[in-house]
Amino acid sequence: MNVSVKELKEKEGLKVEEISWNISNRMRELGNISVYGGFCLAYVAYLSLKNKINDVYQLIEYMELTFSVERVSFIKGNIENLWNVALEIGEEYSEDTLLAVVLWWPLQGNKFMGECETPQSVVKLANEILQISKDKVADFCSGIGAFLMSAIEKNPESQFYGVEIVTDVKEVAEIRTELISDQVKIERKSVLNINDSMMFDKIFCDYPWGIKIKDSIGNNGELKAIYDVIPEVQKAAAGDWAFIINVMNHLNKNGKAVVSVSNGVTWNGGINTVIREKFVKEGFVEAVIALPSNLYLNTGIACSLLVLSRNNKNIRMIDATEMASIGRRQNVLNDENVSKIIELLNTDDDNSKLVSIKEMAENEYIFNPSRYLRKEMVVKNGVPFESVIKNITRGAQIKAAVLDEIVSDEPTNMQYLMLANLQDGIISEDLPYLKEMNPKYEKYCIKNGSLVISKNVSPVKMAIASVKEGNKILANGNLYVIELDEDKINPYFLKAYLESENGKAALSRVAVGATLLNLPVEGLKKITIPLPDLKSQKIIADKYYTKIKEIKELKYKLEKATAELGHIYTEEK
């Protein structure tokens, strides 16, 4: 290459989109719609021009003698019988132009390819965090090479290694990177099967989220090194932690890594809490950066970056969820956003806080920055919510088919409460009746005066249950049923607080989730609620209950008036 990558991009970059569209359109007209067809055609055109080949047979022979069987198979499979078209394209453009087209072919515009490419804004942020300088650099699950391309451009003096398990995707990454560096090697294999002795100064990893650890990650031999670090990983359903720990297993003593993770990793309970605890106590976590949603082409969910290194006594929590430029298809982190996030790695403000391991322990080692950054409200006479709870259960998980069989058309003393039956803080009076109730569901029935609250937080729905003596109301699995100690707290006082601005803020602080925010039971128990004397509670509770009755009356009048609308014409007639 006669010019640097930066110079080539400045000189030829603006032409890439138009030329790639012209090549793709020519292929479509000739009946070729393969995913990588245009990219391969541009690459072959570049090779023909660079090597002054103007004959189809010479071109095919050159390919077969020069490249691996996998590379030749990849190219032949994608351009099919269009070798002559490649020669024509080679005559239409300059060598530098075609090189630029191959390097920056817009593969990211393809939804399928979105699964194999890290967004450019995430790549840029990762590079700024890692500060690569004459290092040994690895890209685990390198996809089509987006990170490697950017890293090579920033610091070509470093040594680069990539690993990708999908053959075609690996070929794309290899083609792109070898054109700009002779210091790069990409292997096709499982990232968990890298030689144990391979160690790196800087690692980036954007692994496929949510893969089941027992299904498709690796065999027991490959996973042994992971289990040796934290044995509990083998009990987890998803394989995210196997990828994360694998990064640490290949990171040099003074190295740094950036791993893109789904937000479920940051808050999931059960065995994941134990794994996070051990990971934190090992000193592996330097920072957690919560990113905006819709950065990735193939998913709209938000994710986070884990910044990993060794001997960390505190963890920097950064909430960058609102730092995004809204795009037509995707959100992006612009240069200003990236600079701000980098600044926050060393600065405390409303979106950044250095958190001690002790504080993380108090919060179940949850990695969600929002858990630590939202300012706690001072609650007068505050006590933990769990101190006034007699019992808390989640509603019954009943399949729709089973429910259909036991629903009754006639009134009975048994009813079923679903999330949809909570409206405006009131339980509907028209709950479906049940013919019978399996004794195993008895424990899910709501006691009079219990607080019923939705598991989901979008938005939180709640009501105080009024259950007549001799009747039963069975709660659905999307609801929590909280039996309160009424010797300590008035249910309507509690509901009035939880629906206030301070109460809503308290609930949102403990909410967790990757796609939909949920209230975890343990988090719910730990929120602080006010607990004045019962006399003071009753004053607020009575005012609240009066408004509830007023709402019920207004709803009844509205329903009655709405029903009468349909009869006005008939009556006038």
C-alpha positions in Angstrom: 0.0 0.0 0.0 1.5 3.3 -1.1 -0.3 5.5 1.4 -1.3 5.1 5.1 -4.7 3.8 6.1 -5.6 7.3 7.3 -4.5 8.9 4.1 -6.3 6.3 2.0 -9.6 6.9 3.9 -9.3 10.7 3.5 -8.5 10.3 -0.2 -10.9 7.6 -1.3 -13.4 7.0 1.6 -16.2 9.2 0.2 -16.3 7.1 -3.0 -16.9 3.8 -1.2 -20.7 4.0 -0.7 -21.5 4.9 -4.3 -19.1 2.3 -5.8 -20.2 -0.5 -3.5 -23.8 0.3 -4.4 -23.0 0.2 -8.2 -21.2 -3.2 -7.8 -24.0 -4.7 -5.8 -26.6 -3.5 -8.3 -24.6 -5.0 -11.2 -24.5 -8.3 -9.4 -28.3 -8.2 -8.6 -29.0 -7.6 -12.3 -26.9 -10.7 -13.1 -28.8 -12.8 -10.6 -26.2 -12.9 -7.8 -27.6 -12.0 -4.4 -25.1 -13.7 -2.1 -24.3 -11.9 1.2 -20.7 -11.4 0.4 -20.9 -11.3 -3.4 -20.2 -7.6 -3.9 -17.4 -7.6 -1.3 -15.7 -10.6 -3.0 -16.1 -9.1 -6.5 -14.5 -5.9 -5.4 -11.6 -7.9 -3.8 -11.0 -10.0 -6.9 -11.2 -6.8 -9.1 -8.5 -5.2 -6.8 -6.3 -8.3 -7.1 -6.6 -8.4 -10.9 -5.6 -4.7 -11.2 -2.8 -4.9 -8.7 -1.3 -8.0 -10.3 -2.1 -6.8 -13.9 -4.2 -9.9 -14.7 -6.7 -9.4 -17.6 -7.6 -13.1 -18.3 -10.3 -15.1 -16.4 -8.3 -18.3 -16.4 -5.1 -16.6 -15.3 -7.1 -14.9 -12.5 -8.6 -18.2 -11.2 -5.1 -19.8 -11.4 -3.6 -17.0 -9.5 -6.2 -17.3 -6.8 -5.8 -21.1 -6.5 -1.9 -20.8 -6.3 -1.8 -17.9 -3.9 -4.5 -18.5 -1.3 -5.8 -21.2 1.0 -8.4 -23.7 0.0 -10.8 -21.9 2.4 -10.2 -18.5 0.8 -10.6 -19.8 -2.7 -13.8 -21.7 -1.8 -15.2 -18.6 -0.1 -14.6 -16.4 -3.2 -15.8 -18.9 -5.7 -18.9 -19.5 -3.7 -19.8 -15.9 -3.6 -18.9 -14.6 -7.1 -19.9 -17.8 -8.9 -19.4 -17.2 -12.7 -18.8 -13.5 -12.6 -15.0 -13.5 -12.9 -15.2 -11.5 -16.1 -17.2 -8.9 -14.3 -14.4 -8.6 -11.7 -11.9 -7.9 -14.6 -14.3 -5.2 -16.0 -14.5 -3.5 -12.6 -10.7 -3.7 -12.3 -10.5 -1.6 -15.5 -13.0 1.0 -14.3 -11.3 2.2 -11.1 -7.9 2.9 -9.7 -6.0 0.5 -7.4 -6.4 2.8 -4.4 -10.1 3.3 -5.0 -10.7 -0.5 -5.2 -8.6 -1.1 -2.1 -10.7 1.5 -0.2 -13.9 -0.2 -1.4 -12.7 -3.6 -0.1 -11.5 -2.2 3.3 -14.7 -0.2 4.0 -17.3 -2.1 2.1 -20.6 -1.3 3.9 -21.2 -4.8 5.3 -22.8 -3.3 8.4 -25.8 -2.3 6.4 -26.8 -5.9 6.2 -29.1 -7.1 9.0 -27.5 -10.6 8.9 -24.0 -9.1 9.1 -25.1 -7.1 12.2 -24.6 -10.3 14.1 -20.9 -10.4 13.1 -19.9 -6.8 13.5 -19.4 -4.5 16.5 -20.8 -1.0 15.9 -18.2 1.5 14.9 -19.0 3.8 17.8 -18.5 0.9 20.3 -15.2 0.0 18.5 -14.0 3.6 18.8 -14.9 3.7 22.5 -13.1 0.4 23.2 -10.0 1.7 21.4 -9.9 4.9 23.4 -10.2 2.9 26.6 -7.5 0.4 25.7 -5.0 3.0 24.4 -3.1 0.5 22.3 0.6 1.3 21.8 3.1 -1.3 20.5 1.1 -4.0 22.3 0.1 -7.6 21.7 -3.5 -7.1 20.8 -6.3 -9.7 20.5 -9.9 -9.5 19.3 -11.8 -12.5 20.6 -14.9 -13.3 18.5 -13.5 -10.9 15.9 -16.4 -11.1 13.4 -15.7 -9.3 10.2 -12.8 -7.5 11.9 -14.3 -4.1 12.8 -12.2 -3.7 16.0 -9.0 -5.0 14.4 -9.3 -2.6 11.4 -9.7 0.3 13.8 -6.9 -0.8 16.1 -4.5 -1.3 13.2 -5.3 2.1 11.9 -4.6 3.7 15.3 -1.4 1.8 16.0 0.0 -0.3 13.1 3.2 -1.0 15.1 1.4 -3.4 17.4 0.9 -7.2 16.9 -2.6 -8.3 16.2 -4.5 -11.6 16.7 -8.1 -12.4 15.9 -10.2 -15.5 16.4 -13.5 -16.3 14.8 -15.4 -19.6 14.5 -17.5 -18.9 11.4 -15.5 -19.6 8.3 -17.0 -17.0 5.9 -16.9 -14.3 8.6 -13.3 -15.1 9.4 -12.4 -14.8 5.7 -13.8 -11.3 5.5 -11.9 -10.2 8.5 -8.7 -11.8 7.2 -9.0 -10.2 3.8 -9.6 -6.8 5.2 -6.8 -6.8 7.8 -4.1 -8.4 5.8 -4.4 -5.7 3.2 -3.3 -3.1 5.7 -1.0 -5.0 8.0 1.5 -7.8 8.0 1.4 -7.9 11.8 -2.0 -9.6 12.0 -3.1 -13.3 12.3 -6.7 -14.5 12.4 -7.5 -18.1 13.2 -10.8 -20.0 12.7 -11.6 -21.7 16.0 -13.5 -21.5 19.2 -12.3 -18.6 21.3 -12.2 -21.1 24.2 -9.8 -23.3 22.4 -6.9 -20.8 22.2 -3.6 -22.1 23.4 -3.2 -21.5 27.1 0.2 -19.9 26.6 -1.1 -17.1 24.4 -1.2 -13.9 26.4 -2.0 -10.4 25.4 -1.6 -6.8 26.6 -4.9 -5.6 25.3 -8.0 -7.7 24.5 -11.4 -6.7 23.0 -14.2 -9.3 23.1 -17.7 -8.9 21.7 -19.0 -12.5 22.1 -22.4 -13.8 21.0 -24.7 -13.0 24.0 -26.8 -15.7 25.7 -25.3 -18.8 24.2 -26.1 -21.9 26.4 -22.9 -23.1 28.1 -23.8 -26.8 27.6 -25.0 -26.5 24.0 -22.4 -24.8 21.8 -19.6 -23.2 23.7 -17.1 -26.0 24.0 -16.2 -29.3 25.5 -15.2 -30.0 29.1 -11.5 -29.8 28.2 -11.9 -26.4 26.7 -13.9 -25.2 29.6 -11.6 -26.6 32.4 -9.5 -23.4 32.5 -12.7 -21.4 33.0 -14.0 -23.6 35.8 -10.6 -23.5 37.6 -11.0 -19.8 38.1 -14.7 -19.8 39.2 -16.2 -23.3 39.4 -19.8 -21.9 39.7 -19.7 -20.9 36.0 -20.5 -24.5 35.1 -23.8 -24.2 36.9 -24.9 -21.1 35.0 -27.4 -21.6 32.1 -25.9 -19.0 29.8 -22.3 -19.0 28.7 -21.5 -15.3 29.1 -19.2 -15.8 32.0 -17.2 -18.4 30.2 -16.3 -15.8 27.5 -15.5 -13.2 30.2 -13.3 -15.3 32.3 -11.6 -16.7 29.2 -10.5 -13.1 28.5 -8.9 -12.8 31.9 -7.1 -16.1 31.4 -5.3 -14.7 28.4 -4.7 -11.2 29.7 -1.1 -10.2 30.8 -0.4 -9.2 34.3 -0.6 -5.5 33.5 -3.0 -5.8 30.6 -6.4 -4.3 30.0 -9.5 -5.7 28.3 -12.9 -4.5 27.2 -15.8 -6.9 26.9 -19.2 -6.1 25.5 -21.9 -7.8 27.6 -25.7 -8.0 27.6 -27.2 -6.3 30.7 -28.5 -9.6 32.0 -24.9 -10.4 33.0 -24.8 -7.3 35.2 -27.8 -8.1 37.4 -29.1 -11.7 37.0 -29.5 -13.4 40.4 -28.9 -16.9 41.7 -25.6 -18.4 40.7 -24.7 -15.3 38.7 -24.5 -13.3 42.0 -21.9 -15.7 43.3 -19.9 -15.5 40.1 -20.0 -11.7 40.2 -18.9 -11.7 43.8 -15.9 -13.9 43.1 -15.0 -12.0 39.9 -15.1 -8.7 41.9 -13.1 -10.1 44.8 -10.4 -11.3 42.4 -9.9 -7.6 41.5 -10.8 -8.2 37.8 -13.3 -5.3 37.3 -11.9 -1.9 36.7 -15.1 -0.2 35.3 -18.6 -0.9 34.1 -20.0 1.4 31.4 -23.8 1.2 30.8 -24.4 2.1 27.1 -27.5 3.4 25.3 -30.0 1.1 23.7 -30.2 0.4 19.9 -26.4 0.7 19.2 -26.4 -2.7 17.5 -28.0 -3.4 14.2 -29.5 -6.7 15.1 -30.9 -5.9 18.5 -32.4 -2.8 20.1 -31.5 -3.8 23.7 -29.0 -1.9 25.7 -25.7 -3.4 26.7 -22.7 -2.6 28.9 -18.9 -2.6 28.6 -16.8 -4.3 31.3 -13.3 -2.8 31.5 -11.1 -5.6 33.0 -7.6 -5.5 34.5 -6.0 -6.8 37.7 -5.7 -5.8 41.4 -8.7 -3.4 41.3 -9.8 -2.4 44.8 -12.7 -0.1 43.6 -14.9 -0.2 40.5 -15.7 2.8 38.4 -19.5 2.9 37.5 -20.5 5.0 34.5 -24.0 5.5 33.3 -23.8 6.5 29.6 -27.3 5.4 28.7 -28.4 8.9 27.7 -25.2 9.7 25.8 -26.2 8.9 22.2 -27.0 10.6 18.9 -30.3 9.3 17.6 -29.9 7.8 14.1 -32.4 6.7 11.5 -31.8 3.0 12.1 -29.3 2.9 15.0 -28.2 5.2 17.8 -24.5 6.1 17.8 -21.8 7.4 20.2 -20.4 10.4 18.5 -16.9 11.8 19.2 -18.3 14.1 21.9 -20.0 11.1 23.6 -16.9 9.0 23.5 -14.7 11.8 24.9 -17.2 12.4 27.7 -17.2 8.7 28.7 -13.3 8.6 28.6 -13.3 11.6 30.9 -15.7 9.9 33.3 -13.3 7.0 33.7 -11.3 9.3 36.0 -14.0 11.7 37.2 -16.9 11.6 39.7 -20.1 13.3 38.7 -23.8 12.6 38.3 -23.0 9.9 35.8 -19.8 8.4 37.3 -18.9 7.1 40.7 -16.0 5.0 42.2 -17.7 2.2 44.1 -16.0 0.1 46.8 -16.2 -3.6 46.9 -18.0 -3.2 50.3 -20.8 -1.1 48.6 -21.1 -3.7 45.9 -21.5 -6.4 48.5 -24.4 -4.4 49.9 -26.0 -4.4 46.5 -25.5 -8.2 45.6 -22.5 -7.3 43.4 -24.9 -5.9 40.8 -22.9 -4.2 38.0 -25.7 -1.8 37.0 -24.2 1.7 37.3 -27.7 3.2 37.9 -27.9 1.2 41.2 -25.0 3.3 42.6 -25.6 6.7 40.9 -29.1 7.6 41.7 -29.2 9.8 44.8 -30.8 8.2 47.8 -33.7 10.2 49.2 -33.6 10.9 52.9 -36.7 9.1 54.2 -38.0 10.4 57.6 -38.6 7.5 60.0 -37.2 5.2 57.4 -37.1 1.4 57.8 -36.4 -1.5 55.4 -39.6 -2.6 53.6 -39.0 -6.2 54.7 -39.4 -5.1 58.3 -43.2 -4.7 57.7 -43.7 -7.8 55.5 -45.2 -11.0 56.8 -44.9 -12.9 53.6 -44.1 -12.2 49.9 -44.8 -14.6 47.1 -45.0 -14.4 43.3 -48.3 -15.4 41.8 -49.1 -18.8 40.3 -47.6 -19.7 37.0 -50.6 -21.3 35.2 -50.5 -22.2 31.5 -53.2 -20.6 29.4 -54.6 -24.0 28.3 -55.0 -25.0 32.0 -56.6 -21.7 32.9 -59.1 -22.0 30.0 -60.3 -25.4 31.4 -61.1 -24.0 34.9 -62.6 -20.6 34.0 -66.3 -20.5 34.9 -69.1 -18.7 33.0 -71.1 -18.6 36.3 -70.1 -16.7 39.4 -68.3 -18.7 42.1 -66.4 -17.8 45.2 -63.1 -18.2 43.4 -61.6 -15.6 41.0 -58.3 -15.0 39.1 -56.3 -11.8 39.1 -54.1 -10.8 36.1 -51.9 -7.8 35.5 -54.5 -6.4 33.1 -57.0 -6.3 36.0 -55.0 -3.6 37.8 -56.1 -0.3 36.5 -55.6 3.2 38.1 -54.5 1.6 41.3 -57.7 -0.4 41.6 -58.5 -4.1 41.2 -61.3 -4.6 38.7 -64.5 -5.9 40.1 -65.0 -8.1 37.0 -62.4 -10.7 37.6 -62.8 -14.0 35.8 -64.4 -16.8 38.0 -62.9 -20.2 38.5 -64.8 -23.6 38.6 -62.2 -25.2 40.9 -58.8 -24.6 42.3 -56.0 -27.2 42.6 -54.9 -27.3 46.3 -51.3 -26.6 45.2 -52.4 -23.1 44.2 -53.9 -22.2 47.6 -50.6 -20.6 48.7 -50.9 -18.1 45.8 -54.3 -16.8 46.9 -54.4 -13.2 48.1 -55.2 -12.3 51.7 -57.4 -9.3 52.5 -55.4 -6.1 52.8 -52.4 -7.5 50.9 -50.4 -5.2 48.5 -50.5 -6.6 45.0 -47.7 -5.2 42.8 -46.6 -5.9 39.3 -43.3 -7.7 38.6 -42.7 -5.4 35.6 -41.7 -1.7 36.0 -43.1 -0.3 32.8 -44.9 1.1 34.7 -45.3 -0.4 38.2 -48.9 -1.3 38.9 -50.2 -1.9 42.4 -53.4 -2.2 44.4 -54.6 -3.1 47.9 -56.7 -6.3 47.8 -60.1 -6.4 49.3 -61.2 -10.1 49.7 -64.5 -11.0 51.2 -64.7 -13.7 53.8 -65.2 -17.1 52.2 -63.9 -15.9 48.8 -60.5 -16.6 47.1 -58.6 -14.6 44.6 -55.7 -16.4 42.8 -52.9 -14.1 41.6 -51.1 -14.5 38.3 -47.4 -15.1 38.0 -46.7 -11.5 36.8 -47.6 -10.2 40.2 -46.1 -10.1 43.7 -48.5 -10.6 46.6 -47.2 -8.9 49.8 -48.9 -9.7 53.1 -48.3 -6.8 55.5 -48.0 -6.6 59.2 -50.9 -4.3 59.8 -49.8 -3.9 63.5 -47.0 -1.9 62.0 -48.2 -0.3 58.7 -51.4 0.8 57.2 -51.6 -0.7 53.6 -53.1 2.5 52.1 -50.4 4.6 53.7 -47.8 2.3 52.2 -49.4 2.5 48.8 -49.7 6.3 49.0 -45.9 6.4 49.6 -45.0 3.9 46.8 -47.0 6.0 44.3 -45.3 9.3 45.4 -42.3 10.6 43.5 -40.0 9.4 46.3 -41.6 6.0 46.3 -41.3 5.6 42.5 -37.7 6.6 42.7 -37.0 4.0 45.4 -38.6 1.3 43.2 -36.7 2.4 40.1 -33.4 2.2 42.0 -33.8 -1.5 42.5 -35.3 -2.3 39.1 -33.1 -4.5 36.9 -33.4 -6.0 33.4 -31.9 -6.3 29.9 -35.0 -5.7 27.8 -37.8 -5.1 30.3 -37.2 -3.8 33.8 -38.3 -6.0 36.6 -38.5 -5.7 40.4 -36.4 -8.4 42.1 -37.8 -9.7 45.4 -34.6 -9.1 47.3 -34.3 -5.6 45.9 -37.9 -4.8 46.8 -37.4 -5.9 50.4 -34.5 -3.6 50.8 -36.0 -0.3 49.7 -36.5 2.2 52.5 -40.1 3.2 53.4 -41.3 5.8 56.0 -42.8 4.3 59.2 -44.4 7.0 61.4 -46.8 6.0 64.2 -50.1 4.4 63.1 -52.1 7.5 64.0 -50.0 9.6 61.6 -50.3 6.8 59.0 -54.1 6.8 59.3 -54.4 10.5 58.5 -52.7 9.9 55.1 -54.3 6.5 54.5 -57.8 8.0 55.1 -57.2 10.8 52.6 -55.8 8.3 50.1 -58.7 5.9 50.5 -61.2 8.7 50.1 -59.7 9.5 46.7 -59.7 5.8 45.7 -63.5 5.7 46.4 -63.9 8.9 44.4 -62.1 7.4 41.5 -64.3 4.3 41.7 -67.4 6.4 41.6 -66.2 8.4 38.7 -65.2 5.3 36.8 -68.7 3.9 37.3 -70.3 7.1 36.1 -68.0 7.1 33.1 -68.8 3.5 32.2 -72.6 4.2 32.7 -72.5 7.3 30.5 -70.4 5.6 27.8 -72.9 2.7 27.7 -75.9 5.2 27.4 -74.3 6.8 24.4 -75.2 3.8 22.3 -78.9 4.2 23.1 -79.4 8.0 22.6 -80.4 7.7 18.9 -83.0 5.0 19.6 -84.5 6.9 22.5 -84.8 10.1 20.4 -86.4 8.2 17.6 
